[in-house]
Amino acid sequence: MWKTPRGATQEQVLLPLVKQSEHPCHGCAKCCLYVAIEIDSPTSLTEYDHVIWYLYHENVSVFVDWEGQWFVKFDTRCKNLTPSGLCGIYESRPAICKDFDWRECENHMTPEEGPPDKWLWETPEAFLAWFEKQRPKAFRRYRDFMKKKHRTAEKPELLRIGTTA
């Protein structure tokens, strides 16, 4: 039986892996390829418009997790991820990295657990289709809001750029 070295608690001592390839994260690094920022669930027409605006940007998506929390996801590689998929600053990595539990990684979910996100949108069109189906009253108000916005903003903008309609 393995014993804890003198002066160390069991929590302080980690057994070395026999092979690096045996670690569940080996070859993955998915958590190092994006940043997700929590946002409020949209409740106003302007907030719905912001979600659509996010989705007009490259490498940006919006998702809702199974607890109902909304996030904007930026697909971007960590500067410290080595070509072999390891952390180049492992000993001094940020606390958020240290706190991440690989058992909660979407790559380790079983088919019975379902998809990692309740909703995921990668395009404005996909979000608008969901919006129209899932929140039809708010969608109709949003559509009217945008029609009004475009009518009132169009003329001054066309005059500003020297074009007339």
OpenMM code with the backbone's topology and positions (N, CA, C; nanometers):
from openmm import Vec3, app, unit

residues = "MET TRP LYS THR PRO ARG GLY ALA THR GLN GLU GLN VAL LEU LEU PRO LEU VAL LYS GLN SER GLU HIS PRO CYS HIS GLY CYS ALA LYS CYS CYS LEU TYR VAL ALA ILE GLU ILE ASP SER PRO THR SER LEU THR GLU TYR ASP HIS VAL ILE TRP TYR LEU TYR HIS GLU ASN VAL SER VAL PHE VAL ASP TRP GLU GLY GLN TRP PHE VAL LYS PHE ASP THR ARG CYS LYS ASN LEU THR PRO SER GLY LEU CYS GLY ILE TYR GLU SER ARG PRO ALA ILE CYS LYS ASP PHE ASP TRP ARG GLU CYS GLU ASN HIS MET THR PRO GLU GLU GLY PRO PRO ASP LYS TRP LEU TRP GLU THR PRO GLU ALA PHE LEU ALA TRP PHE GLU LYS GLN ARG PRO LYS ALA PHE ARG ARG TYR ARG ASP PHE MET LYS LYS LYS HIS ARG THR ALA GLU LYS PRO GLU LEU LEU ARG ILE GLY THR THR ALA".split()
positions = [
    Vec3(0.0847, -0.1184, 0.0000),
    Vec3(0.0000, 0.0000, 0.0000),
    Vec3(0.0885, 0.1237, 0.0000),
    Vec3(0.0472, 0.2253, -0.0776),
    Vec3(0.1224, 0.3491, -0.0877),
    Vec3(0.0981, 0.4340, 0.0349),
    Vec3(0.2018, 0.4961, 0.0866),
    Vec3(0.1903, 0.5803, 0.2055),
    Vec3(0.2240, 0.7243, 0.1711),
    Vec3(0.1568, 0.8180, 0.2387),
    Vec3(0.1834, 0.9606, 0.2227),
    Vec3(0.3187, 0.9928, 0.2842),
    Vec3(0.4063, 1.0661, 0.2115),
    Vec3(0.5356, 1.1040, 0.2688),
    Vec3(0.5181, 1.1856, 0.3963),
    Vec3(0.6161, 1.1737, 0.4854),
    Vec3(0.6125, 1.2455, 0.6123),
    Vec3(0.5985, 1.3957, 0.5883),
    Vec3(0.5054, 1.4592, 0.6613),
    Vec3(0.4851, 1.6036, 0.6544),
    Vec3(0.3906, 1.6473, 0.5430),
    Vec3(0.3411, 1.5557, 0.4618),
    Vec3(0.2503, 1.5928, 0.3529),
    Vec3(0.1138, 1.5306, 0.3769),
    Vec3(0.0109, 1.6018, 0.3377),
    Vec3(-0.1237, 1.5451, 0.3463),
    Vec3(-0.1513, 1.4704, 0.2162),
    Vec3(-0.2509, 1.3856, 0.2174),
    Vec3(-0.2831, 1.3118, 0.0966),
    Vec3(-0.3257, 1.4050, -0.0157),
    Vec3(-0.3928, 1.5187, 0.0174),
    Vec3(-0.4355, 1.6132, -0.0847),
    Vec3(-0.3166, 1.6799, -0.1529),
    Vec3(-0.2020, 1.6904, -0.0842),
    Vec3(-0.0853, 1.7570, -0.1411),
    Vec3(-0.0043, 1.6670, -0.2330),
    Vec3(-0.0261, 1.5395, -0.2267),
    Vec3(0.0560, 1.4453, -0.3025),
    Vec3(-0.0269, 1.3844, -0.4143),
    Vec3(0.0223, 1.3968, -0.5351),
    Vec3(-0.0418, 1.3336, -0.6493),
    Vec3(0.0499, 1.2241, -0.7009),
    Vec3(-0.0061, 1.1108, -0.7255),
    Vec3(0.0736, 1.0021, -0.7805),
    Vec3(0.1101, 1.0333, -0.9249),
    Vec3(0.2317, 1.0069, -0.9653),
    Vec3(0.2687, 1.0329, -1.1050),
    Vec3(0.1975, 0.9337, -1.1969),
    Vec3(0.1638, 0.9812, -1.3177),
    Vec3(0.1051, 0.8923, -1.4161),
    Vec3(0.2147, 0.8029, -1.4723),
    Vec3(0.1818, 0.6802, -1.4987),
    Vec3(0.2789, 0.5896, -1.5580),
    Vec3(0.3136, 0.6393, -1.6979),
    Vec3(0.2115, 0.6798, -1.7756),
    Vec3(0.2318, 0.7351, -1.9092),
    Vec3(0.1466, 0.8604, -1.9232),
    Vec3(0.2025, 0.9608, -1.9866),
    Vec3(0.1275, 1.0838, -2.0094),
    Vec3(0.0016, 1.0539, -2.0904),
    Vec3(0.0107, 0.9603, -2.1828),
    Vec3(-0.1028, 0.9283, -2.2690),
    Vec3(-0.2183, 0.8651, -2.1928),
    Vec3(-0.1973, 0.8274, -2.0656),
    Vec3(-0.3054, 0.7690, -1.9869),
    Vec3(-0.3955, 0.8751, -1.9234),
    Vec3(-0.3527, 1.0003, -1.9243),
    Vec3(-0.4351, 1.1054, -1.8654),
    Vec3(-0.5562, 1.1288, -1.9550),
    Vec3(-0.6749, 1.1474, -1.8975),
    Vec3(-0.7963, 1.1660, -1.9782),
    Vec3(-0.7921, 1.2882, -2.0700),
    Vec3(-0.7092, 1.3857, -2.0399),
    Vec3(-0.7020, 1.5076, -2.1225),
    Vec3(-0.6002, 1.4955, -2.2360),
    Vec3(-0.5232, 1.3906, -2.2366),
    Vec3(-0.4174, 1.3767, -2.3370),
    Vec3(-0.4766, 1.3841, -2.4778),
    Vec3(-0.4217, 1.4733, -2.5583),
    Vec3(-0.4644, 1.4875, -2.6965),
    Vec3(-0.5918, 1.5683, -2.7165),
    Vec3(-0.6472, 1.6246, -2.6105),
    Vec3(-0.7739, 1.6980, -2.6228),
    Vec3(-0.7500, 1.8491, -2.6257),
    Vec3(-0.7251, 1.9075, -2.5114),
    Vec3(-0.7020, 2.0517, -2.4940),
    Vec3(-0.8211, 2.1366, -2.5376),
    Vec3(-0.9405, 2.0787, -2.5467),
    Vec3(-1.0578, 2.1537, -2.5907),
    Vec3(-1.0839, 2.2754, -2.5011),
    Vec3(-1.0608, 2.2614, -2.3713),
    Vec3(-1.0855, 2.3729, -2.2785),
    Vec3(-0.9877, 2.4877, -2.3004),
    Vec3(-0.8831, 2.4659, -2.3757),
    Vec3(-0.7837, 2.5700, -2.4037),
    Vec3(-0.8058, 2.6345, -2.5402),
    Vec3(-0.9176, 2.6015, -2.6053),
    Vec3(-0.9424, 2.6512, -2.7399),
    Vec3(-1.0576, 2.7514, -2.7475),
    Vec3(-1.1122, 2.7893, -2.6320),
    Vec3(-1.2187, 2.8885, -2.6312),
    Vec3(-1.2268, 2.9579, -2.4963),
    Vec3(-1.2970, 3.0705, -2.4968),
    Vec3(-1.3291, 3.1447, -2.3753),
    Vec3(-1.4802, 3.1652, -2.3785),
    Vec3(-1.5480, 3.1359, -2.2693),
    Vec3(-1.6926, 3.1573, -2.2608),
    Vec3(-1.7205, 3.2552, -2.1466),
    Vec3(-1.7955, 3.3580, -2.1769),
    Vec3(-1.8291, 3.4618, -2.0805),
    Vec3(-1.9789, 3.4572, -2.0551),
    Vec3(-2.0175, 3.4486, -1.9283),
    Vec3(-2.1596, 3.4445, -1.8946),
    Vec3(-2.2243, 3.5796, -1.9207),
    Vec3(-2.3438, 3.5744, -1.9783),
    Vec3(-2.4233, 3.6946, -2.0021),
    Vec3(-2.5617, 3.6730, -1.9405),
    Vec3(-2.6344, 3.7829, -1.9233),
    Vec3(-2.7713, 3.7710, -1.8739),
    Vec3(-2.8595, 3.7121, -1.9835),
    Vec3(-2.9577, 3.6360, -1.9434),
    Vec3(-3.0585, 3.5871, -2.0372),
    Vec3(-3.1290, 3.7090, -2.0961),
    Vec3(-3.1413, 3.7158, -2.2294),
    Vec3(-3.2030, 3.8353, -2.2876),
    Vec3(-3.3492, 3.8486, -2.2464),
    Vec3(-3.3849, 3.9694, -2.2060),
    Vec3(-3.5233, 3.9972, -2.1673),
    Vec3(-3.5781, 4.1181, -2.2416),
    Vec3(-3.4916, 4.2025, -2.2946),
    Vec3(-3.5372, 4.3207, -2.3686),
    Vec3(-3.5063, 4.3021, -2.5164),
    Vec3(-3.5717, 4.3808, -2.5987),
    Vec3(-3.5489, 4.3730, -2.7429),
    Vec3(-3.4049, 4.4090, -2.7770),
    Vec3(-3.3491, 4.5045, -2.7058),
    Vec3(-3.2087, 4.5421, -2.7273),
    Vec3(-3.1157, 4.4261, -2.6925),
    Vec3(-3.1448, 4.3535, -2.5860),
    Vec3(-3.0604, 4.2393, -2.5474),
    Vec3(-3.0682, 4.1269, -2.6503),
    Vec3(-3.1861, 4.1023, -2.7071),
    Vec3(-3.1964, 4.0042, -2.8159),
    Vec3(-3.1134, 4.0491, -2.9346),
    Vec3(-3.1167, 4.1777, -2.9637),
    Vec3(-3.0384, 4.2324, -3.0737),
    Vec3(-2.8884, 4.2147, -3.0481),
    Vec3(-2.8475, 4.2275, -2.9229),
    Vec3(-2.7060, 4.2061, -2.8892),
    Vec3(-2.6642, 4.0628, -2.9185),
    Vec3(-2.7500, 3.9663, -2.8870),
    Vec3(-2.7182, 3.8257, -2.9161),
    Vec3(-2.6961, 3.8081, -3.0659),
    Vec3(-2.7839, 3.8667, -3.1459),
    Vec3(-2.7691, 3.8572, -3.2912),
    Vec3(-2.6390, 3.9242, -3.3356),
    Vec3(-2.6090, 4.0374, -3.2771),
    Vec3(-2.4844, 4.1082, -3.3102),
    Vec3(-2.3620, 4.0218, -3.2796),
    Vec3(-2.3610, 3.9553, -3.1625),
    Vec3(-2.2487, 3.8656, -3.1300),
    Vec3(-2.2293, 3.7637, -3.2412),
    Vec3(-2.3413, 3.7076, -3.2874),
    Vec3(-2.3357, 3.5985, -3.3845),
    Vec3(-2.2938, 3.6427, -3.5241),
    Vec3(-2.2927, 3.7720, -3.5495),
    Vec3(-2.2413, 3.8214, -3.6771),
    Vec3(-2.0883, 3.8208, -3.6800),
    Vec3(-2.0241, 3.7946, -3.5710),
    Vec3(-1.8782, 3.7942, -3.5638),
    Vec3(-1.8218, 3.6535, -3.5845),
    Vec3(-1.7078, 3.6475, -3.6504),
    Vec3(-1.6417, 3.5189, -3.6731),
    Vec3(-1.5948, 3.4574, -3.5415),
    Vec3(-1.6033, 3.3265, -3.5344),
    Vec3(-1.5544, 3.2493, -3.4196),
    Vec3(-1.6252, 3.2842, -3.2891),
    Vec3(-1.7498, 3.3312, -3.2992),
    Vec3(-1.8293, 3.3625, -3.1816),
    Vec3(-1.9600, 3.2844, -3.1901),
    Vec3(-1.9975, 3.2235, -3.0799),
    Vec3(-2.1263, 3.1550, -3.0715),
    Vec3(-2.1893, 3.1906, -2.9372),
    Vec3(-2.3148, 3.1553, -2.9212),
    Vec3(-2.3868, 3.1788, -2.7963),
    Vec3(-2.4491, 3.0458, -2.7576),
    Vec3(-2.4413, 3.0116, -2.6284),
    Vec3(-2.5047, 2.8879, -2.5845),
    Vec3(-2.5712, 2.9064, -2.4491),
    Vec3(-2.6630, 2.8155, -2.4206),
    Vec3(-2.7310, 2.8087, -2.2922),
    Vec3(-2.6990, 2.6723, -2.2346),
    Vec3(-2.6462, 2.6700, -2.1116),
    Vec3(-2.6136, 2.5409, -2.0501),
    Vec3(-2.7397, 2.4788, -1.9886),
    Vec3(-2.7244, 2.3608, -1.9328),
    Vec3(-2.8393, 2.2872, -1.8798),
    Vec3(-2.8965, 2.3491, -1.7526),
    Vec3(-2.8248, 2.4433, -1.6923),
    Vec3(-2.8775, 2.5153, -1.5763),
    Vec3(-2.9503, 2.6426, -1.6187),
    Vec3(-2.9508, 2.6714, -1.7499),
    Vec3(-3.0202, 2.7899, -1.8006),
    Vec3(-2.9343, 2.9143, -1.8081),
    Vec3(-2.8043, 2.9025, -1.7842),
    Vec3(-2.7135, 3.0171, -1.7907),
    Vec3(-2.6743, 3.0423, -1.9362),
    Vec3(-2.6719, 3.1681, -1.9774),
    Vec3(-2.6353, 3.2084, -2.1134),
    Vec3(-2.4881, 3.2478, -2.1188),
    Vec3(-2.4220, 3.2150, -2.2304),
    Vec3(-2.2800, 3.2449, -2.2487),
    Vec3(-2.2528, 3.2893, -2.3920),
    Vec3(-2.1554, 3.3781, -2.4058),
    Vec3(-2.0970, 3.4088, -2.5358),
    Vec3(-1.9655, 3.3329, -2.5395),
    Vec3(-1.9456, 3.2577, -2.6456),
    Vec3(-1.8252, 3.1749, -2.6588),
    Vec3(-1.7382, 3.2300, -2.7722),
    Vec3(-1.6109, 3.2541, -2.7407),
    Vec3(-1.5130, 3.3014, -2.8373),
    Vec3(-1.4161, 3.1878, -2.8652),
    Vec3(-1.4158, 3.1362, -2.9880),
    Vec3(-1.3223, 3.0307, -3.0238),
    Vec3(-1.1855, 3.0940, -3.0465),
    Vec3(-1.0968, 3.0726, -2.9506),
    Vec3(-0.9635, 3.1316, -2.9557),
    Vec3(-0.8682, 3.0447, -2.8754),
    Vec3(-0.7558, 3.0160, -2.9317),
    Vec3(-0.6566, 2.9265, -2.8703),
    Vec3(-0.5760, 2.9999, -2.7630),
    Vec3(-0.5552, 2.9354, -2.6494),
    Vec3(-0.4712, 2.9919, -2.5438),
    Vec3(-0.3286, 3.0085, -2.5960),
    Vec3(-0.2687, 3.1216, -2.5668),
    Vec3(-0.1310, 3.1493, -2.6110),
    Vec3(-0.0299, 3.0523, -2.5506),
    Vec3(-0.0668, 2.9884, -2.4388),
    Vec3(0.0275, 2.9015, -2.3681),
    Vec3(0.0106, 2.7539, -2.4005),
    Vec3(-0.0784, 2.7219, -2.4929),
    Vec3(-0.0973, 2.5830, -2.5338),
    Vec3(0.0153, 2.5452, -2.6295),
    Vec3(0.0890, 2.4427, -2.5935),
    Vec3(0.2030, 2.4009, -2.6764),
    Vec3(0.1534, 2.3228, -2.7980),
    Vec3(0.2385, 2.3082, -2.9001),
    Vec3(0.1981, 2.2308, -3.0185),
    Vec3(0.1578, 2.0865, -2.9853),
    Vec3(0.2089, 2.0345, -2.8742),
    Vec3(0.1725, 1.8979, -2.8356),
    Vec3(0.0441, 1.8934, -2.7522),
    Vec3(-0.0222, 2.0099, -2.7345),
    Vec3(-0.1487, 2.0130, -2.6632),
    Vec3(-0.1353, 2.0175, -2.5124),
    Vec3(-0.0190, 2.0575, -2.4634),
    Vec3(0.0035, 2.0681, -2.3193),
    Vec3(0.0114, 2.2149, -2.2789),
    Vec3(-0.0057, 2.2402, -2.1509),
    Vec3(0.0020, 2.3765, -2.0996),
    Vec3(0.1477, 2.4167, -2.0823),
    Vec3(0.1862, 2.5265, -2.1466),
    Vec3(0.3234, 2.5750, -2.1376),
    Vec3(0.3548, 2.6462, -2.0067),
    Vec3(0.2509, 2.6765, -1.9270),
    Vec3(0.2717, 2.7441, -1.7978),
    Vec3(0.2009, 2.6653, -1.6868),
    Vec3(0.2049, 2.5356, -1.6955),
    Vec3(0.1262, 2.4500, -1.6069),
    Vec3(0.1438, 2.4851, -1.4590),
    Vec3(0.2649, 2.5060, -1.4156),
    Vec3(0.2902, 2.5340, -1.2738),
    Vec3(0.2343, 2.6693, -1.2296),
    Vec3(0.2252, 2.7655, -1.3211),
    Vec3(0.1763, 2.8984, -1.2839),
    Vec3(0.0467, 2.9346, -1.3571),
    Vec3(-0.0252, 2.8346, -1.4044),
    Vec3(-0.1499, 2.8596, -1.4780),
    Vec3(-0.2524, 2.9289, -1.3886),
    Vec3(-0.3481, 3.0009, -1.4501),
    Vec3(-0.4506, 3.0715, -1.3714),
    Vec3(-0.5377, 2.9755, -1.2897),
    Vec3(-0.5977, 3.0296, -1.1854),
    Vec3(-0.6831, 2.9495, -1.0968),
    Vec3(-0.7989, 2.8857, -1.1723),
    Vec3(-0.8552, 2.9538, -1.2709),
    Vec3(-0.9672, 2.8966, -1.3457),
    Vec3(-0.9255, 2.7667, -1.4143),
    Vec3(-0.8008, 2.7606, -1.4580),
    Vec3(-0.7493, 2.6381, -1.5197),
    Vec3(-0.7282, 2.5295, -1.4138),
    Vec3(-0.6743, 2.5692, -1.2998),
    Vec3(-0.6508, 2.4730, -1.1916),
    Vec3(-0.7814, 2.4162, -1.1386),
    Vec3(-0.8855, 2.4990, -1.1357),
    Vec3(-1.0141, 2.4562, -1.0806),
    Vec3(-1.0952, 2.3700, -1.1774),
    Vec3(-1.0600, 2.3707, -1.3048),
    Vec3(-1.1368, 2.2949, -1.4035),
    Vec3(-1.1244, 2.1453, -1.3756),
    Vec3(-1.2376, 2.0780, -1.3721),
    Vec3(-1.2412, 1.9335, -1.3471),
    Vec3(-1.2664, 1.8617, -1.4790),
    Vec3(-1.1693, 1.7842, -1.5242),
    Vec3(-1.1818, 1.7163, -1.6533),
    Vec3(-1.3052, 1.6260, -1.6589),
    Vec3(-1.3559, 1.5820, -1.5442),
    Vec3(-1.4750, 1.4951, -1.5442),
    Vec3(-1.5993, 1.5713, -1.5875),
    Vec3(-1.5938, 1.7053, -1.5872),
    Vec3(-1.7064, 1.7865, -1.6326),
    Vec3(-1.6912, 1.8305, -1.7789),
    Vec3(-1.5845, 1.7880, -1.8424),
    Vec3(-1.5582, 1.8243, -1.9816),
    Vec3(-1.6607, 1.7588, -2.0725),
    Vec3(-1.7053, 1.8357, -2.1722),
    Vec3(-1.8043, 1.7832, -2.2657),
    Vec3(-1.7532, 1.6624, -2.3437),
    Vec3(-1.6229, 1.6492, -2.3593),
    Vec3(-1.5674, 1.5325, -2.4296),
    Vec3(-1.5818, 1.4037, -2.3499),
    Vec3(-1.6105, 1.4149, -2.2211),
    Vec3(-1.6250, 1.2958, -2.1373),
    Vec3(-1.7707, 1.2658, -2.1052),
    Vec3(-1.8619, 1.3362, -2.1717),
    Vec3(-2.0042, 1.3100, -2.1498),
    Vec3(-2.0446, 1.1839, -2.2256),
    Vec3(-2.1349, 1.1098, -2.1671),
    Vec3(-2.1847, 0.9888, -2.2320),
    Vec3(-2.3067, 1.0246, -2.3168),
    Vec3(-2.3408, 0.9420, -2.4150),
    Vec3(-2.4605, 0.9690, -2.4961),
    Vec3(-2.5872, 0.9817, -2.4117),
    Vec3(-2.5936, 0.9095, -2.3010),
    Vec3(-2.7109, 0.9177, -2.2135),
    Vec3(-2.7244, 1.0559, -2.1507),
    Vec3(-2.6127, 1.1246, -2.1323),
    Vec3(-2.6159, 1.2587, -2.0720),
    Vec3(-2.6635, 1.3645, -2.1708),
    Vec3(-2.6650, 1.3313, -2.2986),
    Vec3(-2.7110, 1.4249, -2.4004),
    Vec3(-2.6029, 1.5218, -2.4424),
    Vec3(-2.6414, 1.6228, -2.5230),
    Vec3(-2.5424, 1.7206, -2.5699),
    Vec3(-2.4926, 1.8078, -2.4551),
    Vec3(-2.3748, 1.8690, -2.4716),
    Vec3(-2.3184, 1.9501, -2.3632),
    Vec3(-2.3991, 2.0761, -2.3331),
    Vec3(-2.4693, 2.1294, -2.4333),
    Vec3(-2.5447, 2.2526, -2.4130),
    Vec3(-2.6916, 2.2298, -2.4449),
    Vec3(-2.7768, 2.3002, -2.3728),
    Vec3(-2.9203, 2.2919, -2.4008),
    Vec3(-2.9503, 2.3552, -2.5364),
    Vec3(-2.8874, 2.4714, -2.5630),
    Vec3(-2.9028, 2.5422, -2.6897),
    Vec3(-2.7657, 2.5939, -2.7314),
    Vec3(-2.7375, 2.5882, -2.8616),
    Vec3(-2.6137, 2.6422, -2.9169),
    Vec3(-2.6466, 2.7076, -3.0499),
    Vec3(-2.6052, 2.8362, -3.0635),
    Vec3(-2.6258, 2.9081, -3.1887),
    Vec3(-2.4916, 2.9569, -3.2401),
    Vec3(-2.4679, 2.9304, -3.3681),
    Vec3(-2.3439, 2.9747, -3.4307),
    Vec3(-2.3682, 3.0791, -3.5391),
    Vec3(-2.4956, 3.1003, -3.5739),
    Vec3(-2.5299, 3.2002, -3.6760),
    Vec3(-2.6512, 3.2806, -3.6292),
    Vec3(-2.6640, 3.4036, -3.6785),
    Vec3(-2.7840, 3.4819, -3.6455),
    Vec3(-2.9112, 3.4124, -3.6935),
    Vec3(-2.9044, 3.3476, -3.8104),
    Vec3(-3.0216, 3.2802, -3.8663),
    Vec3(-3.0696, 3.1672, -3.7750),
    Vec3(-2.9768, 3.0918, -3.7194),
    Vec3(-3.0140, 2.9830, -3.6281),
    Vec3(-3.0789, 3.0386, -3.5019),
    Vec3(-3.0234, 3.1477, -3.4499),
    Vec3(-3.0825, 3.2089, -3.3310),
    Vec3(-3.2217, 3.2633, -3.3612),
    Vec3(-3.2373, 3.3327, -3.4736),
    Vec3(-3.3674, 3.3898, -3.5085),
    Vec3(-3.4728, 3.2809, -3.5276),
    Vec3(-3.4342, 3.1673, -3.5857),
    Vec3(-3.5279, 3.0557, -3.6029),
    Vec3(-3.5723, 3.0033, -3.4661),
    Vec3(-3.4760, 2.9885, -3.3734),
    Vec3(-3.5093, 2.9449, -3.2373),
    Vec3(-3.5987, 3.0485, -3.1688),
    Vec3(-3.5610, 3.1744, -3.1813),
    Vec3(-3.6337, 3.2853, -3.1190),
    Vec3(-3.7802, 3.2860, -3.1656),
    Vec3(-3.8003, 3.2725, -3.2957),
    Vec3(-3.9362, 3.2734, -3.3501),
    Vec3(-4.0190, 3.1551, -3.2995),
    Vec3(-3.9555, 3.0394, -3.2885),
    Vec3(-4.0275, 2.9186, -3.2456),
    Vec3(-4.0490, 2.9142, -3.0938),
    Vec3(-3.9463, 2.9481, -3.0166),
    Vec3(-3.9512, 2.9319, -2.8712),
    Vec3(-4.0148, 3.0508, -2.7980),
    Vec3(-4.0018, 3.1699, -2.8561),
    Vec3(-4.0541, 3.2910, -2.7908),
    Vec3(-4.1266, 3.3762, -2.8945),
    Vec3(-4.2383, 3.3235, -2.9479),
    Vec3(-4.3036, 3.3900, -3.0614),
    Vec3(-4.3521, 3.5329, -3.0330),
    Vec3(-4.4057, 3.5599, -2.9159),
    Vec3(-4.4536, 3.6962, -2.8855),
    Vec3(-4.3364, 3.7942, -2.8824),
    Vec3(-4.2305, 3.7567, -2.8146),
    Vec3(-4.1121, 3.8436, -2.8076),
    Vec3(-4.0510, 3.8595, -2.9471),
    Vec3(-4.0535, 3.7528, -3.0263),
    Vec3(-3.9984, 3.7605, -3.1615),
    Vec3(-4.0769, 3.8604, -3.2465),
    Vec3(-4.2086, 3.8582, -3.2388),
    Vec3(-4.2904, 3.9533, -3.3157),
    Vec3(-4.2606, 4.0969, -3.2716),
    Vec3(-4.2475, 4.1178, -3.1409),
    Vec3(-4.2128, 4.2519, -3.0911),
    Vec3(-4.0738, 4.2929, -3.1411),
    Vec3(-3.9808, 4.1974, -3.1427),
    Vec3(-3.8453, 4.2258, -3.1912),
    Vec3(-3.8478, 4.2625, -3.3392),
    Vec3(-3.9213, 4.1859, -3.4183),
    Vec3(-3.9310, 4.2123, -3.5622),
    Vec3(-3.9867, 4.3529, -3.5862),
    Vec3(-4.0921, 4.3907, -3.5127),
    Vec3(-4.1494, 4.5251, -3.5263),
    Vec3(-4.0510, 4.6327, -3.4803),
    Vec3(-3.9820, 4.6046, -3.3716),
    Vec3(-3.8795, 4.6950, -3.3178),
    Vec3(-3.7723, 4.7224, -3.4237),
    Vec3(-3.7264, 4.6152, -3.4908),
    Vec3(-3.6203, 4.6303, -3.5904),
    Vec3(-3.6708, 4.7028, -3.7153),
    Vec3(-3.7949, 4.6763, -3.7556),
    Vec3(-3.8509, 4.7489, -3.8707),
    Vec3(-3.8526, 4.8982, -3.8414),
    Vec3(-3.8972, 4.9334, -3.7225),
    Vec3(-3.9023, 5.0743, -3.6828),
    Vec3(-3.7614, 5.1333, -3.6772),
    Vec3(-3.6673, 5.0591, -3.6204),
    Vec3(-3.5281, 5.1068, -3.6114),
    Vec3(-3.4718, 5.1350, -3.7503),
    Vec3(-3.4957, 5.0442, -3.8438),
    Vec3(-3.4419, 5.0611, -3.9785),
    Vec3(-3.5068, 5.1781, -4.0517),
    Vec3(-3.6358, 5.1980, -4.0310),
    Vec3(-3.7047, 5.3110, -4.0962),
    Vec3(-3.6497, 5.4436, -4.0451),
    Vec3(-3.6306, 5.4538, -3.9146),
    Vec3(-3.5875, 5.5818, -3.8576),
    Vec3(-3.4382, 5.6066, -3.8779),
    Vec3(-3.3587, 5.5035, -3.8920),
    Vec3(-3.2140, 5.5210, -3.9043),
    Vec3(-3.1677, 5.5295, -4.0487),
    Vec3(-3.2481, 5.4813, -4.1424),
    Vec3(-3.2034, 5.4692, -4.2808),
    Vec3(-3.1754, 5.6031, -4.3483),
    Vec3(-3.2689, 5.6977, -4.3425),
    Vec3(-3.2508, 5.8242, -4.4148),
    Vec3(-3.1277, 5.9018, -4.3689),
    Vec3(-3.1097, 5.9272, -4.2375),
    Vec3(-2.9894, 6.0017, -4.1970),
    Vec3(-2.8605, 5.9302, -4.2381),
    Vec3(-2.8597, 5.7972, -4.2342),
    Vec3(-2.7389, 5.7236, -4.2713),
    Vec3(-2.7131, 5.7353, -4.4213),
    Vec3(-2.8175, 5.7246, -4.5016),
    Vec3(-2.7992, 5.7389, -4.6463),
    Vec3(-2.7511, 5.8795, -4.6817),
    Vec3(-2.8060, 5.9800, -4.6137),
    Vec3(-2.7601, 6.1178, -4.6375),
    Vec3(-2.6145, 6.1338, -4.5934),
    Vec3(-2.5789, 6.0706, -4.4852),
    Vec3(-2.4419, 6.0822, -4.4336),
    Vec3(-2.3411, 6.0281, -4.5330),
    Vec3(-2.3747, 5.9181, -4.5991),
    Vec3(-2.2776, 5.8572, -4.6921),
    Vec3(-2.2957, 5.9073, -4.8349),
    Vec3(-2.3924, 6.0025, -4.8544),
    Vec3(-2.4077, 6.0652, -4.9851),
    Vec3(-2.4897, 5.9858, -5.0841),
    Vec3(-2.5772, 5.8994, -5.0365),
    Vec3(-2.6623, 5.8191, -5.1221),
    Vec3(-2.8078, 5.8471, -5.0879),
    Vec3(-2.8950, 5.8399, -5.1840),
    Vec3(-3.0381, 5.8541, -5.1576),
    Vec3(-3.1109, 5.7287, -5.2004),
    Vec3(-3.2220, 5.7049, -5.1359),
    Vec3(-3.3004, 5.5854, -5.1688),
    Vec3(-3.4083, 5.6176, -5.2685),
] * unit.nanometer
topology = app.Topology()
chain = topology.addChain("A")
for resn in residues:
    res = topology.addResidue(resn, chain)
    for name in ("N", "CA", "C"):
        topology.addAtom(name, app.Element.getBySymbol(name[0]), res)
